[in-house]
Amino acid sequence: MVVDQAPPQGMHDRHSPKAAVRGSFWCDAAAHLCDSRMLWMGGQACWTPEQALAWIGWRAGHVADQLDDHLARPVRAWIQDHAEHQRAIGQLVRGITYGFVVCDGSVQFVLAATPGAFDSDGESAP
């Protein structure tokens, strides 16, 4: 995956000293392979549903960069879909996890935001 791009503004790399903050949403990305393996592609604690969705969009861009053009087109369309983003934000505000799944043959890329109080390591915070 491409890792040389900066995360959306207002977010920090998981391994930076500033990442040890709590957020109201935990976002993560993973690739689920046909042999039942899961490859974790990163995560981020975010304060707002808008930040959470921006993080998912940022990672979706990375996924799209790895796909053939005919598979990348729907991902890039989702990145630009304002109406779907508003629906996703509404879902997160109501406390419902939002997920975006991209299929590439036998691999499913899952990008999700889960509401709750989380530390930067993805653990639930008190």
Disulfide bonds with the S-S distance in Angstrom:
none
